[in-house]
Amino acid sequence: MTENEFISTIYAGINVGDIIKKPKVTSEILAMMQNGNIYYRIGERNKKFVSKNELADIYAVLQTGELSTEAIRSIVPKSKPCNSTTIQWLITHTGLAKRNLHGNFAKNW
């Protein structure tokens, strides 16, 4: 699978209004923009986005092996810690990765 196919699979596998279940809160997909940003809401007013660059970096790690939650946290900007759980949801919801017994993510393609 190429990086473009990986990102396209994510975009094709989500819809505006999809509910993202997180450990402490529930989020919702708000929009997918032309520049590749996926906007989501946390709570009533807090709007954030996962960038196409973050997804490309996630792909690069998955392509070479397992992806840990620590690796995801190192990819997302420190100013957007909620992106970590959103990315976890995106890659599992779209079937691109599965969590293994050690809590890491392994590619599913």
N, C-alpha and C positions, 0 to 999 in steps of 0.2 A: 504494500500500500504506500502510495506517495503522500507527501505532506498535504498537497492540495486535496487528495481524496479523503484524507483524515479530517481536514477542516470542513470539507463539503458534507461529509457524513454527519458531523455535529450539527451543521446548519439545517440539513434535511431532517434530522431526527428530533428537532424541537420546534415548538410553536409559541407564538405570543399567547400568554395566559397559562402556559404550563407551570405547574407548582413544583418548586424545588424544595424537597424536604431536607432540612439541615438539623444538626443535633439540638440547637437551641431555639431556632426560629424557622418560619416558613417563608420562602421567597417566591417570586413570580417573574417569569420571563416577560419583559416589557416590549422589547424591540430588537431586531437584528438589522444593523445598519450596513450601508454599502461599503464602508471602510472595514467591515469585518467585526466591529464591536458588537457584543451581545449584552444588551442592557437588562438588568434585573432589579427588582425592588426588594428591600429588606424592611419589614414593618410597613408603615403607611407612607413614609416620606423619603426614606433613604434610598436613593437611586445610585447604582454602581454599574460597572461594566467589566466584562472579560474581553481582552483585546485579542485580535488575530495573532499578534506576536507571542502572547502568552500561550496560545494554543499550539503554535509552531514549536515553541520550546518544549512543551509537554510531549508533542509528537517525537521530537528528537531524542528525548530520554526514553520513552516507551520503545522506540525503534531499536535501541541498543540493549534493552533489558528491562528490569523491573523499575517501577516508579514508586518511590516512597512518599509519604505525606510531607516529610522534611524536604524532599526535592521539590515538591509542588510549592511549599512555602518559600523556598529560595528563588523560585521563578517569579512568583507574584510580587508586585511592589509592596514594600512594608506598609504603605499607606492604604492598601486594599486587602487586609487579611481575610475578608469574607470570600475573596475570589478562590481561595484554596478549596473550601467546601463546595463552591459552585462548580469548579473544574472537576472535582471528584464526581459530582452528580452528572455533569455533562458526559464524561467519558464512560460512566457505567450505564447511564440512561440510554445512550445511543449504542451500547453494546461493543464499544471499542476496547474496553478494558474490563477486567474482572479483578476483584480483590481476592488475594490468595490467603492461605492460612496464616501467614506472617503479617497480614495487614497491608501489604504492598499491592500495587496494581500491576497486572501483567497484561500485555496486549492480547487482543482477542481477534486477530486477523492473520 
